[in-house]
Amino acid sequence: MPNCLERKKVLLVPLDPVHDIGLKMLRRGIEEAGHQTMLLPPDLPPEEIVSVISRESPDQVLVSRTLGYGVAELLARFVDLTDAAGLRDKTTLVVGGMAIRPELAAELGFDAGFGPGTSVDEVIAYIEGRPFQPDAAKVKKEKAQLTAGYTYEYRHPAIGKLLDKIVDGILEWTEGKTSLGIKRARLRDEAWDVEMWRQGKIDDRFSEAYAALCDPVAEAYYRKGEVHPKTRRQSKEEIARLEDYLTSVEKRMTVRRLQHQERQPRVFIQYGTGCPFMDIAHIKVCEAWGADGVVHFDPSWGARTEGFIGDFLTHQEDGSVITPENLAWIKAALEPSTLWQVRAHRGVNTPETVVLAGKLGADLTKINIAYGALAAGTDPARLTVDGVEAIRMAVKYNLPFDVVTNEELAGVPAHKAFAGMLIVAALARRLGGRPMLQPLFAFSPEVMVSGQMGDNYVDFNAAKIEALRAIIDAPIWPGAPIGFLTQTEDRVQSSMTTALHAALAASLQVDAISIASSDEAYSGGPIVAASRVDTLRAVAEGFRFFGEGRVEPTKQAGPWAREIVEKIEAVLRAVADAPSFPEALYTGLLGSKEEGAYPGRGGRGTVTTE
């Protein structure tokens, strides 16, 4: 609080026909800071205002102008009148409002100008003659603990017993089995010294042993220094520009909070442009606009190639290549509060991806045997063996993981996708993991055919959440992304439907959501940063609009939730009676060919005994 010698006298002038609400808000803050204020009524002529300034002798005159027509002429005339009255040496003239820009204020002769978005604290700092330093506490973000407080107890005893029986069968079937993916993961876990690697030291023994476990593409990197034909190494000049970019961004970086209420879900975006530099630029934009987490998307060929290569690589197609260097650069660029997920759920490198993610500082990963085997191209037997190992590695590296159900997008009904998700979650539960359930908030082929969303997008999505909560006490993270197949090429519509789905998710009190940019859901080409801002701002507005209010489902949601639970139980009974879990996947119990699920071929015939 300023003392009597530091206290300022501030005259607030609405040089506007009607609008003075901004100045009223400003007056309150200035007075709370210990200064004296005087607020004039709107629509006074400039001559009368100048007379008041001459009579009251304020230290500062804060002029507000909201309406934009004729603003330059009006303000210029006001400045000329104060000059003619000999007041410029006695008081400071400041102008602000929706129609003002600092450049315009300087051009017109004001001492300072404040445009849209200026905070009360910023104006007070100017009045007191000190630099404005944003209160870090107001925007301080900490990493959310998405799995905190969940017991993973079964709430549906019959389904719990079936899941336990299926998990017993999976662990028995995988006992003594291995694969090249498991061998690489264990080698990476035991022999790859990440600190030595960070220092640029090459471990030839590791490289030689690793190359022997890879297919020819990855082997060529370790033996000949060749990278994948769809990639190239980033040049020294590109790396130097990235370093300059990050230095520049760090100096001016501030983050926002999307949530209006603490209980509202954390928001994740997905990146995978192919170019790590572009990924980092998009990530920084999203962090600045409030994203709480980011998800690494790798190219599809990476899921079918036995082994990882190295170097700081850019990729000519969608998907950013997983290499230690690429991941390390991404990690180094992140804000301390940003959750980082490296997905490992769908290919022949699943367990090693978890190890890399853990050693390089990821917070989360993604594992789902059923989805990877039925809709992502990996052989069910191979992914069952690798999936169990991946979960064990996730436990070792303290990585919670979500269990995605994107097979719904292929046409698999929600109850079958959920049965597969719950099996993986139960397996993780047994092995000490912390799984997160990821149902789709999407206009899926199932509902297109069956009509559950003919009236609204609320009821069936709400039913999904209610059904899962009736079965197990676990975190829920709808994705991926929410609103998928409801977006169009219209950026306004796309942002709007994302915000509405986000508001529904908040009403249902889920833990996190994944969102797309306003062009991502339909685009086959580049995604622009402005479109990421579209949906982040829209989601923030949705959260602000509803606050602790709710989107209320109709009475139809309850019966649909009960129907989903009943169908899940029936599917799990069939899986429990199958000769093995891989056989259940092969025969379509968790999604048939007619429903769009096709057992993958990647890694088929590569499971061996230890």
C-alpha positions in Angstrom: 0.0 0.0 0.0 1.5 3.4 -1.0 2.2 6.0 1.7 0.8 9.5 1.4 3.7 10.7 -0.7 3.3 7.8 -3.1 -0.5 7.9 -3.4 -1.7 9.0 -6.8 -4.7 11.0 -7.8 -6.3 9.5 -10.8 -9.0 11.0 -13.0 -11.0 8.4 -14.9 -12.6 9.7 -18.1 -15.1 7.8 -20.3 -14.7 9.7 -23.5 -17.6 7.7 -24.9 -21.3 8.2 -25.4 -22.4 5.5 -22.9 -19.7 3.1 -21.9 -17.9 3.4 -18.6 -18.1 -0.2 -17.1 -14.4 -0.8 -17.8 -13.4 2.3 -15.9 -15.7 1.3 -13.0 -13.9 -2.0 -12.7 -10.6 -0.2 -13.0 -11.5 2.3 -10.2 -12.1 -0.5 -7.8 -8.7 -1.9 -8.4 -7.0 1.4 -8.2 -8.7 2.3 -4.9 -7.9 -1.1 -3.4 -4.2 -0.3 -4.3 -4.4 2.8 -2.1 -4.9 5.5 -4.7 -7.5 8.3 -5.0 -9.9 8.2 -8.0 -12.5 10.4 -9.5 -14.8 9.0 -12.2 -16.5 11.4 -14.6 -19.8 10.5 -16.3 -19.9 9.4 -19.9 -20.5 11.8 -22.9 -18.9 14.9 -21.5 -17.5 17.2 -24.2 -13.7 17.4 -24.3 -13.7 21.0 -23.3 -15.5 20.2 -20.0 -13.1 17.4 -19.3 -10.1 19.7 -19.7 -11.7 22.1 -17.3 -12.0 19.3 -14.7 -8.4 18.3 -15.2 -7.3 22.0 -14.7 -9.3 22.3 -11.5 -8.5 18.9 -9.9 -4.8 18.6 -11.0 -4.7 14.8 -11.1 -1.4 12.9 -11.4 -2.9 10.6 -14.1 -5.8 11.0 -16.5 -7.1 7.6 -17.7 -9.2 8.0 -20.8 -11.4 5.2 -22.0 -12.8 4.9 -25.5 -14.9 1.8 -26.4 -16.6 2.7 -29.7 -14.3 2.9 -32.7 -15.9 5.4 -35.1 -14.1 8.7 -35.3 -11.8 7.7 -32.5 -8.6 9.2 -33.9 -10.1 12.6 -34.6 -11.8 12.8 -31.2 -8.7 11.7 -29.2 -6.4 14.0 -31.2 -8.7 16.9 -30.5 -8.6 16.0 -26.7 -4.8 15.9 -26.7 -4.6 19.3 -28.5 -7.0 20.9 -25.9 -4.8 19.6 -23.0 -1.8 21.0 -24.7 -3.4 24.4 -25.2 -4.4 24.5 -21.6 -0.8 23.9 -20.5 -1.7 20.6 -18.7 0.8 18.2 -20.3 3.6 19.1 -17.9 1.4 18.6 -14.9 -0.4 15.3 -15.6 0.1 12.1 -17.6 -2.4 11.2 -20.3 -3.2 7.5 -20.8 -5.8 6.0 -23.1 -7.3 2.6 -23.3 -10.3 0.6 -24.4 -11.5 -1.8 -27.1 -10.8 0.6 -29.9 -7.2 1.5 -28.7 -3.9 0.1 -29.7 -0.6 1.3 -28.2 0.7 2.4 -31.6 -2.4 4.6 -32.1 -2.0 6.1 -28.6 1.6 7.1 -29.2 0.8 8.5 -32.6 -1.9 10.7 -31.1 0.4 12.1 -28.4 -0.7 10.1 -25.3 1.9 9.0 -22.8 0.7 5.4 -22.9 -2.0 3.3 -24.5 -3.6 0.0 -23.4 -5.6 -2.2 -25.7 -8.0 -5.1 -25.3 -6.9 -7.7 -22.7 -5.1 -5.3 -20.4 -5.4 -6.3 -16.8 -6.1 -4.0 -13.9 -2.7 -4.9 -12.4 -1.0 -3.8 -15.5 -2.6 -0.3 -15.3 -1.8 0.0 -11.6 1.8 -0.8 -12.3 1.9 2.0 -14.8 0.3 4.4 -12.4 2.9 3.6 -9.7 5.7 3.9 -12.2 7.0 0.4 -11.9 7.4 -2.5 -14.4 4.5 -4.8 -14.7 5.2 -8.3 -13.6 2.4 -10.7 -14.0 1.5 -12.5 -10.8 2.9 -16.0 -11.4 0.5 -17.4 -8.9 -2.5 -16.5 -11.0 -1.3 -18.7 -13.9 0.8 -21.2 -12.1 0.0 -24.7 -13.2 1.1 -28.0 -11.8 0.9 -31.4 -13.4 -2.4 -33.1 -12.7 -2.3 -36.5 -11.1 -5.0 -38.2 -13.2 -5.1 -41.5 -11.3 -5.0 -40.0 -7.8 -7.8 -41.1 -5.5 -9.0 -44.1 -7.5 -9.1 -47.6 -5.9 -9.7 -49.7 -9.0 -12.2 -51.7 -7.1 -14.8 -53.6 -9.1 -18.3 -52.2 -8.5 -19.9 -55.0 -10.5 -19.0 -58.3 -8.8 -20.0 -60.6 -11.7 -18.0 -58.7 -14.2 -15.1 -58.4 -11.7 -15.0 -62.2 -11.5 -15.0 -62.6 -15.2 -12.2 -60.2 -15.7 -10.1 -61.9 -13.0 -10.7 -65.2 -14.8 -9.7 -63.7 -18.2 -6.6 -62.2 -16.6 -5.6 -65.5 -15.1 -5.8 -67.0 -18.6 -3.8 -64.3 -20.2 -1.0 -64.6 -17.7 -1.0 -68.3 -18.0 -0.9 -68.2 -21.8 1.9 -65.7 -21.9 4.1 -67.4 -19.4 7.4 -68.5 -20.9 6.7 -66.7 -24.2 8.7 -63.9 -25.7 9.3 -61.9 -28.9 11.9 -59.7 -30.5 10.0 -56.7 -29.1 10.3 -58.0 -25.5 14.0 -58.8 -26.0 14.7 -55.2 -27.3 12.7 -53.7 -24.5 14.7 -55.6 -21.8 17.9 -54.8 -23.5 16.9 -51.1 -23.7 15.9 -51.3 -20.0 19.0 -53.0 -18.7 21.8 -51.9 -21.0 21.0 -48.5 -22.5 22.5 -45.8 -20.2 20.5 -42.7 -20.9 22.9 -40.4 -19.1 25.8 -41.7 -21.1 23.7 -41.2 -24.3 22.9 -37.6 -23.3 26.6 -37.0 -23.1 27.0 -38.2 -26.7 28.8 -41.4 -25.8 28.0 -44.3 -28.1 27.8 -47.8 -26.5 29.0 -50.1 -29.3 28.1 -53.2 -27.3 24.5 -52.0 -26.9 24.3 -51.0 -30.6 25.6 -54.4 -31.8 23.3 -56.4 -29.5 20.3 -54.2 -30.4 20.9 -54.4 -34.2 20.7 -58.2 -34.0 17.1 -57.9 -32.7 15.9 -55.5 -35.5 14.6 -55.9 -39.0 16.7 -54.7 -41.9 15.5 -51.1 -41.9 16.5 -50.5 -38.2 19.5 -52.8 -38.5 20.9 -50.6 -41.3 20.9 -47.6 -39.0 23.2 -49.3 -36.5 25.5 -51.0 -39.0 25.6 -48.5 -41.8 24.3 -45.2 -40.4 21.3 -45.3 -42.8 17.9 -43.8 -41.7 14.5 -44.8 -42.9 13.9 -43.8 -46.5 11.0 -41.5 -45.5 13.1 -39.6 -43.1 16.1 -37.3 -43.1 18.4 -35.9 -40.4 17.8 -32.4 -39.2 20.7 -30.1 -40.3 23.0 -28.2 -37.9 21.4 -25.0 -39.1 17.9 -26.3 -38.4 18.9 -27.4 -34.9 20.5 -24.0 -34.3 17.3 -22.2 -35.4 15.3 -24.5 -33.1 17.6 -23.5 -30.1 17.1 -19.9 -31.0 13.4 -20.3 -31.2 13.1 -22.0 -27.8 15.3 -19.3 -26.2 13.1 -16.6 -27.7 9.9 -18.3 -26.7 11.1 -19.0 -23.1 11.6 -15.2 -22.6 8.0 -14.3 -23.3 6.2 -17.6 -22.5 3.2 -17.5 -20.3 0.6 -20.2 -19.8 -3.2 -19.9 -19.4 -5.6 -22.1 -17.5 -8.5 -23.6 -19.5 -10.5 -24.7 -16.5 -12.9 -22.3 -14.8 -13.4 -24.8 -12.0 -10.7 -27.1 -10.6 -12.9 -30.2 -11.1 -13.1 -29.6 -14.9 -11.1 -32.1 -17.0 -7.5 -31.6 -18.1 -7.2 -31.0 -21.8 -4.7 -32.9 -24.1 -3.8 -32.1 -27.7 -2.2 -34.5 -30.1 0.9 -33.8 -32.1 2.7 -35.7 -34.9 3.4 -33.4 -37.9 6.4 -35.5 -38.9 8.8 -32.6 -38.1 9.9 -32.3 -34.4 10.5 -28.5 -34.9 6.9 -28.0 -36.1 5.7 -30.3 -33.3 7.5 -28.1 -30.7 6.1 -24.9 -32.3 2.5 -26.3 -32.1 3.1 -27.5 -28.5 4.3 -24.1 -27.4 1.2 -22.5 -29.0 -1.1 -25.0 -27.2 0.7 -24.6 -23.9 0.3 -20.8 -24.1 -3.4 -21.2 -24.8 -4.0 -23.6 -21.9 -3.4 -27.2 -23.0 -2.5 -29.4 -20.0 -1.0 -32.3 -21.9 0.3 -33.4 -25.2 0.3 -36.8 -26.9 3.0 -38.1 -29.3 1.7 -39.7 -32.5 4.2 -41.8 -34.5 3.9 -42.9 -38.1 2.1 -46.2 -38.9 5.2 -47.8 -40.3 6.9 -47.4 -36.9 4.4 -49.8 -35.5 5.3 -52.5 -38.1 9.1 -52.0 -38.1 11.0 -54.2 -35.6 13.3 -51.8 -33.7 13.9 -48.1 -33.4 16.5 -46.0 -35.2 18.2 -42.8 -33.8 19.0 -39.2 -34.7 17.0 -36.0 -34.8 14.8 -36.9 -37.7 12.1 -35.2 -39.7 9.5 -37.3 -41.6 7.9 -36.6 -44.9 4.5 -37.9 -43.9 2.2 -37.6 -40.9 3.5 -39.0 -37.6 6.6 -38.0 -35.8 9.3 -40.7 -35.7 10.1 -42.1 -32.2 13.9 -41.8 -31.7 15.6 -41.0 -28.5 16.8 -37.6 -30.0 13.3 -36.6 -31.2 11.7 -37.5 -27.8 14.5 -35.7 -25.9 14.0 -32.5 -27.8 10.2 -32.6 -27.3 10.7 -33.2 -23.5 13.2 -30.3 -23.3 10.7 -27.9 -24.9 7.8 -28.7 -22.5 6.6 -26.4 -19.7 7.0 -28.0 -16.3 3.3 -28.3 -15.9 2.6 -30.1 -19.1 1.8 -33.8 -19.0 3.6 -35.7 -21.8 2.2 -39.0 -23.2 4.1 -41.2 -25.6 1.7 -43.8 -27.0 2.8 -47.4 -27.2 -0.4 -49.3 -27.9 -0.5 -50.7 -31.3 2.7 -52.2 -32.8 5.7 -54.5 -32.5 7.7 -51.9 -30.5 5.0 -51.6 -27.8 7.1 -52.6 -24.7 10.2 -50.8 -25.8 8.2 -47.6 -26.4 7.3 -47.7 -22.8 10.9 -48.1 -21.7 12.0 -45.2 -23.9 9.2 -43.1 -22.6 10.1 -43.9 -19.1 13.8 -43.2 -19.5 13.3 -39.9 -21.3 10.8 -38.5 -18.8 7.3 -39.1 -20.1 4.5 -38.9 -17.7 2.0 -41.2 -19.4 1.8 -43.9 -22.1 -1.0 -45.7 -24.0 -1.5 -49.5 -24.1 -4.4 -51.5 -25.5 -4.0 -55.0 -26.7 -7.5 -55.3 -28.2 -7.4 -52.1 -30.2 -3.9 -52.7 -31.5 -4.7 -56.3 -32.5 -8.1 -55.6 -34.1 -7.8 -52.1 -35.7 -4.1 -51.2 -35.8 -2.5 -54.1 -37.7 -0.7 -56.1 -35.0 -1.1 -59.8 -34.6 -3.2 -60.7 -31.6 -0.8 -63.3 -30.2 2.2 -61.0 -30.6 0.5 -58.0 -29.0 -0.9 -60.1 -26.1 2.6 -61.2 -25.2 4.1 -57.8 -25.8 1.2 -56.0 -24.1 1.8 -57.9 -20.8 5.5 -56.9 -21.0 4.6 -53.3 -21.8 2.3 -53.1 -18.7 5.1 -54.5 -16.5 7.5 -51.9 -17.9 4.9 -49.1 -17.3 4.7 -50.3 -13.7 8.5 -50.2 -13.4 8.7 -46.7 -14.8 5.7 -45.4 -12.9 3.8 -44.6 -16.1 0.0 -44.5 -15.9 -1.5 -45.3 -19.2 -4.8 -44.9 -21.0 -6.6 -47.8 -22.7 -8.1 -46.4 -25.9 -11.1 -47.8 -27.7 -10.5 -46.5 -31.2 -11.8 -49.7 -32.7 -15.2 -48.1 -32.3 -14.2 -45.9 -35.3 -13.9 -49.0 -37.4 -17.4 -50.1 -36.5 -16.9 -52.2 -33.4 -19.9 -51.6 -31.0 -19.1 -49.8 -27.8 -19.8 -52.7 -25.5 -17.3 -54.9 -27.3 -14.6 -52.2 -27.4 -15.3 -51.6 -23.7 -14.9 -55.3 -22.9 -11.5 -55.2 -24.5 -10.6 -52.1 -22.7 -11.7 -53.5 -19.3 -9.7 -56.7 -19.9 -6.5 -54.6 -20.4 -7.4 -52.5 -17.4 -7.9 -55.6 -15.3 -4.6 -57.0 -16.4 -2.9 -53.7 -15.4 -4.8 -53.8 -12.1 -3.4 -57.3 -11.4 0.2 -56.3 -12.4 0.2 -53.1 -10.3 -0.5 -50.6 -13.1 -2.6 -47.5 -13.1 -4.9 -47.7 -16.2 -7.2 -44.9 -17.4 -10.3 -45.8 -19.4 -10.6 -44.0 -22.7 -14.1 -44.3 -24.2 -14.8 -42.4 -27.4 -17.0 -39.3 -27.5 -17.7 -39.7 -31.2 -20.4 -40.1 -33.9 -19.2 -43.7 -34.5 -20.4 -46.1 -37.2 -22.4 -48.0 -34.5 -24.6 -45.0 -33.7 -24.8 -44.0 -37.3 -26.4 -47.4 -38.0 -28.3 -47.9 -34.8 -29.5 -44.3 -34.3 -28.5 -43.7 -30.7 -27.5 -40.2 -31.6 -30.5 -39.4 -33.8 -31.8 -36.9 -31.3 -28.7 -35.7 -29.5 -25.0 -36.4 -28.9 -25.5 -36.3 -25.1 -27.3 -39.4 -24.0 -25.2 -42.2 -25.5 -21.9 -40.5 -24.5 -23.3 -40.1 -21.0 -24.5 -43.7 -21.0 -20.9 -44.8 -21.8 -19.5 -43.0 -18.8 -22.3 -44.2 -16.5 -21.7 -47.8 -17.6 -18.0 -47.8 -17.0 -18.5 -46.2 -13.5 -21.0 -49.0 -12.7 -18.2 -51.5 -13.3 -15.0 -50.1 -11.9 -13.6 -47.2 -9.9 -11.1 -45.9 -12.4 -10.2 -42.6 -14.0 -11.9 -41.8 -17.3 -10.4 -39.8 -20.2 -12.7 -39.5 -23.2 -11.1 -39.1 -26.6 -9.6 -39.4 -29.0 -10.4 -36.7 -29.9 -13.8 -35.9 -28.4 -16.5 -35.0 -31.0 -14.8 -37.0 -33.7 -16.9 -37.3 -36.9 -19.1 -34.5 -35.7 -16.7 -31.8 -37.0 -16.8 -30.4 -40.5 -14.5 -28.2 -42.6 -16.1 -25.1 -41.1 -13.7 -24.0 -38.3 -16.5 -22.3 -36.3 -18.7 -25.4 -36.4 -15.7 -27.7 -35.6 -14.7 -25.5 -32.6 -18.3 -25.3 -31.4 -18.9 -29.0 -31.4 -15.6 -29.7 -29.6 -16.5 -27.1 -27.0 -19.9 -28.7 -26.5 -18.4 -32.2 -26.1 -15.9 -30.7 -23.6 -18.8 -29.2 -21.6 -20.5 -32.6 -21.6 -17.3 -34.2 -20.4 -17.0 -31.6 -17.6 -20.6 -32.2 -16.6 -19.9 -35.9 -16.3 -16.8 -35.1 -14.2 -14.3 -37.1 -16.2 -10.6 -36.6 -15.5 -9.3 -35.6 -18.9 -10.2 -35.1 -22.6 -8.3 -35.1 -25.8 -9.3 -32.5 -28.4 -8.5 -31.9 -32.0 -7.7 -28.6 -33.7 -10.6 -27.1 -35.8 -9.1 -28.6 -39.0 -7.5 -31.8 -37.6 -10.6 -34.0 -37.5 -11.1 -33.9 -41.3 -7.8 -32.6 -42.7 -5.5 -34.9 -44.7 -2.8 -32.2 -44.8 -1.0 -29.8 -42.5 -2.7 -28.5 -39.4 -2.2 -24.8 -38.7 -1.5 -23.4 -35.3 -4.4 -21.0 -35.5 -6.8 -23.9 -35.7 -5.4 -25.3 -32.5 -6.1 -22.0 -30.8 -9.7 -22.2 -32.2 -10.6 -25.2 -30.2 -8.6 -24.4 -27.1 -10.4 -21.0 -26.8 -13.7 -22.7 -27.5 -13.2 -25.3 -24.8 -12.2 -22.5 -22.3 -15.4 -20.7 -23.2 -17.4 -23.8 -22.7 -15.9 -24.4 -19.3 -16.5 -20.8 -18.3 -20.1 -20.8 -19.6 -21.1 -23.9 -17.5 -18.8 -23.6 -14.5 -20.3 -26.0 -12.0 -23.5 -26.1 -14.1 -24.4 -29.3 -16.0 -25.4 -30.7 -19.3 -28.3 -32.9 -18.2 -28.9 -36.2 -20.2 -32.5 -37.2 -20.9 -34.0 -40.3 -19.3 -32.8 -42.4 -22.2 -29.2 -42.4 -20.9 -29.9 -44.7 -18.0 -31.4 -47.6 -20.0 -28.6 -47.4 -22.5 -26.0 -47.5 -19.7 -27.6 -50.6 -18.3 -27.8 -52.2 -21.7 -24.1 -51.5 -22.3 -23.2 -53.1 -19.0 -25.3 -56.2 -19.8 -23.7 -56.6 -23.2 -20.2 -56.2 -21.7 -20.9 -59.0 -19.3 -22.1 -61.3 -22.1 -19.0 -60.6 -24.2 -16.7 -61.2 -21.2 -18.4 -64.5 -20.5 -17.7 -65.6 -24.1 -14.1 -64.4 -23.8 -13.6 -66.2 -20.5 -14.9 -69.5 -22.1 -12.5 -69.1 -25.2 -9.4 -71.3 -25.4 -7.2 -68.3 -25.0 -7.4 -64.5 -25.2 -5.6 -64.4 -28.6 -8.1 -66.9 -29.8 -11.0 -64.7 -28.6 -9.4 -61.9 -30.7 -8.9 -64.0 -33.8 -12.5 -65.3 -33.7 -14.2 -61.9 -33.4 -15.5 -62.0 -29.8 -14.2 -58.5 -29.2 -15.0 -57.3 -32.7 -15.8 -59.2 -35.9 -14.8 -58.6 -39.5 -18.5 -57.7 -40.2 -18.1 -55.0 -37.5 -14.9 -53.7 -39.1 -12.4 -55.5 -36.9 -9.6 -57.4 -38.6 -6.9 -59.3 -36.7 -3.6 -57.7 -37.6 -0.7 -59.4 -39.4 2.2 -57.4 -38.1 4.5 -59.7 -36.1 2.5 -62.8 -36.9 4.4 -66.0 -36.2 7.1 -64.2 -34.2 6.1 -65.3 -30.7 8.7 -67.8 -29.3 9.4 -69.5 -26.1 12.0 -68.2 -23.7 
